[in-house]
Amino acid sequence: MVRVATGSQEVVHDITAECERFATSAGGDGLLHVFVPHATAGVAIIELGAGSDEDLLAALGDLLPADDRWRHAHGSRGHGRSHVMPALIAPFATVPVLGGRLALGTWQSVALVDLNVDNPDRQVRLSLLKG
């Protein structure tokens, strides 16, 4: 399990290195399953560091504004949108592993996506189905 401190801001947090370390330690070929056991977080395969992470947060802000429209209304303003987000960005992803290495494309990274500013501590569960 990987623990991630997301802080008090919306975040797209790179977990590629942690996934790579896990795949390397497991060795061989297979499928890495990445799962966040939270009702308000997701996992995305996305290019990071070139503005796409900020673009993703901006797009989610447009689709899921942090306002008072949400029926699920406890927590910070707009908290209900955090519970809708995993329907758009699933709380899991599967990545091929070849020879103990993630078989990601050149610009792909694995990221935890978290809009919930009320819960700064996250867990990411990693498992490898050997193939």
N, C-alpha and C positions, 0 to 999 in steps of 0.2 A: 504494500500500500504506500502511496505517495501522499504526503500532506502538503497542501498549498495554502499559504496565507495570502488572500486576495485583497485584504485591506478594506477601506471604506469607499472605494470607487468602483465603478463598473470596469471590468477588466477582460481582456483576452490575454491569457497567461500561457506562455510557451512551456509545454511539458515534454517536448521532443527528446531532450537529453535524458530525462528520467525513463522514458519509454525505451530509448536506445540501450541504456544500461541494463534494464530488465531483460530485453531481448537478447543481449550479448551474454548475460549470465545464464539464461536458459539454454542458449546455443541451438544450433540446427535450424530447421525450416518449420514454418507453421503460420498460425494466425494470432496476432496479438490483439486481445480484446481490452479496450480501454473503457472504463465505466465510472461515472460519478454517481454515488448513491445519495443524490440530493434532488429535491423537487424543483429547484430553482437554478440549476446549472446545466451546461451542455458541453459536448466535446465536438470540436470542429477540426477538419483537415483543411488548412488554409496557408497561404503565403503570409509570413510575418515579417515585420521590419521595413516594409516598403510602402506602408500606409494602409494596407488592406485590413489590418486589425482595427485601426481607427475608423475606416470605412464601414466595417462590420458593426461596430458600436453605433455609428451614426445611422445606419440602415435600421438597426433594431430600435433605436430611439424614434425613428420615423414610424415604424410599424407598431411599436409598443410604447407609446409615450408614458412618461412618469407623471401621470395626472390622476384625477379623482374618478375616472370612469370605471374603474375595476371593482367588481363585486367583492372579490377577495381583498379586503381592505385593512387588515392589521399591518403593523410595522410602518416603515417609512412610506412617504407619499408615492403612490404608483406601485406599491409592492406586488399587487396582483399580477402585473405584467411579467414579473420574474417567474411566476407559476405557469404562465402561458408560453414563455420562451422555449422550454424543452420540447414543445410540440413542433417548433421550427428548427431548433438545433438540438438534436437528440442527445440524451445523456450517455451516449456510447458511440464508439467507432471501432472498426476492425481494420488492422493494418497487416499486410503480408510481411512475413519475416523469412529472409533467405540467408542461410549461412550465419544465423545469429545477428543479422542486420536488418533494420527496417527497410522495406522496399518502397520507400516514398519517392515521389518525383523530385526533380531538382529543386523546385521552389516550395515544396510542401512541408508543412510542420504540423505537429499535433498540439492543439491548444484547448485549454479549459476556458469556457466562456461563462462569465458570471455577472449578472446584472444586479444581484441581491446585495445591497450595501449593508444589510442588517446581519449578515452571517459572514464574517471575514475568514473563517477557517473551513477548508474544504479537504475532502479525501478523494483520491483517485485510485481505483482498484485496477490492477493489471493482472492479466492471466494469459497464458500462452497455450493454445491448442496445437500440439506438435503434429506435423504433417509429413 
